[in-house]
Structures are given as structure tokens and as C-alpha cells.
Amino acid sequence: MEFTSLKQLYRKLLPAFNVKRRIVLNSKYKEITNENIWLYLTETKWKNSHNLSLPEMINDIITVDLAEIKKYIGW
């Protein structure tokens, strides 16, 4: 599946972000947002990746370490 913009890809991944959001709300990192997760993954893990599949991206969203995101955003 091809996407013409990052916004379109983000919208396609939104259900996975919503699942992760529920996980975040049950953690000690309640202040982490979908946008924080998106920025972390796009600027670190996915930055030099090519031909990622949607299942790989969904897995990354669900399994991303919240402590790493918190360090990344400098909280």
C-alpha cells in the first residue's frame, strides 16, 4: 500500500495509536501523546528504514518503550 503523505499514513495507523494510548493511560507515563510516539518513531526507529509494512509499523507502535519516548522528548 502506498501513501502520498505522512498525514495519510498517520491516519491509517490511528487505530494502533489509539490502542497504545489506552496502554499509556494505564502507565506512569500518562503525559505521552500519540504525537510524541509518532515523532519518536519517525525520527528514530523509522528514519532510515525502507519498505516498512503496516504490520511492522503497528507492532512498533504497540511495543515502543514509553521510557525511551520520555527520554527522547526530554521530560
C-alpha positions as CSV (number, residue, x, y, z in Angstrom):
1,M,0.0,0.0,0.0
2,E,1.4,3.4,-1.0
3,F,0.8,6.6,0.9
4,T,1.0,10.0,-0.7
5,S,1.8,11.9,2.6
6,L,2.8,11.3,6.2
7,K,-0.6,12.6,7.2
8,Q,-2.3,9.9,5.3
9,L,0.0,7.2,6.8
10,Y,-0.7,8.6,10.3
11,R,-4.4,8.4,9.8
12,K,-4.1,4.8,8.6
13,L,-2.1,4.0,11.8
14,L,-4.5,5.9,14.1
15,P,-6.3,2.7,15.4
16,A,-2.9,1.4,16.6
17,F,-2.1,4.7,18.2
18,N,-5.4,4.6,20.0
19,V,-4.6,1.1,21.4
20,K,-1.3,2.4,22.5
21,R,-3.0,5.4,24.1
22,R,-5.1,3.2,26.3
23,I,-1.9,1.4,27.4
24,V,-0.2,4.8,28.1
25,L,-3.2,5.9,30.2
26,N,-2.7,2.8,32.4
27,S,1.0,3.5,32.9
28,K,3.0,6.1,34.8
29,Y,3.7,8.0,31.5
30,K,0.2,9.4,31.1
31,E,1.5,12.6,29.6
32,I,2.8,10.8,26.4
33,T,0.7,11.6,23.4
34,N,0.1,9.9,20.1
35,E,2.1,12.7,18.5
36,N,5.0,12.0,20.9
37,I,5.0,8.4,19.8
38,W,4.7,9.3,16.1
39,L,7.7,11.8,16.4
40,Y,9.8,9.3,18.3
41,L,9.3,6.5,15.8
42,T,9.6,8.7,12.6
43,E,12.7,10.5,13.9
44,T,14.5,7.4,15.3
45,K,13.3,3.9,14.5
46,W,11.8,4.5,11.1
47,K,14.1,7.3,9.9
48,N,16.4,5.1,7.9
49,S,14.0,2.3,7.2
50,H,12.7,1.4,3.8
51,N,9.7,-0.5,2.7
52,L,8.2,-0.9,6.2
53,S,4.9,-2.8,6.1
54,L,1.8,-1.7,8.0
55,P,2.0,-4.7,10.3
56,E,5.7,-3.8,11.2
57,M,4.7,-0.2,12.0
58,I,1.7,-1.3,14.0
59,N,3.9,-3.6,16.0
60,D,6.4,-0.8,16.6
61,I,3.7,1.5,17.9
62,I,2.3,-1.1,20.3
63,T,5.6,-2.3,21.6
64,V,7.5,1.0,21.8
65,D,9.2,1.6,25.2
66,L,7.4,4.6,26.9
67,A,10.5,5.3,29.0
68,E,12.5,5.8,25.8
69,I,9.9,8.2,24.4
70,K,10.0,10.1,27.7
71,K,13.8,10.4,27.4
72,Y,13.6,11.4,23.7
73,I,11.3,14.3,24.4
74,G,13.4,15.4,27.3
75,W,10.9,15.1,30.2
